[in-house]
């Protein structure tokens, strides 16, 4: 899930820089307000944080976390259309809060 959040945020960022794909983005993501830029920043920092947390919790889990991040980013990039990513990027913030809350032991999924 963290990999998909990362893949969606990365794809949206790259689409905003490319002239042909800018037309697929909503006006909101072309000139985002500061809190929307924080969503994108959280999605790009989350994979690094997930790897560090997995390294602290146990060495073998880092490899599984890395595989999950790569697989999630590939799935997000290949299977989700750019028009759907416009709305899905809003859902990444609550998803990351739920996942990292479980990783830190605040609750169980």
Secondary structure as UniProt FT lines:
FT   HELIX           2..17
FT   TURN            19..21
FT   HELIX           22..24
FT   HELIX           27..30
FT   HELIX           34..57
FT   HELIX           59..79
FT   HELIX           82..103
FT   TURN            104..105
//
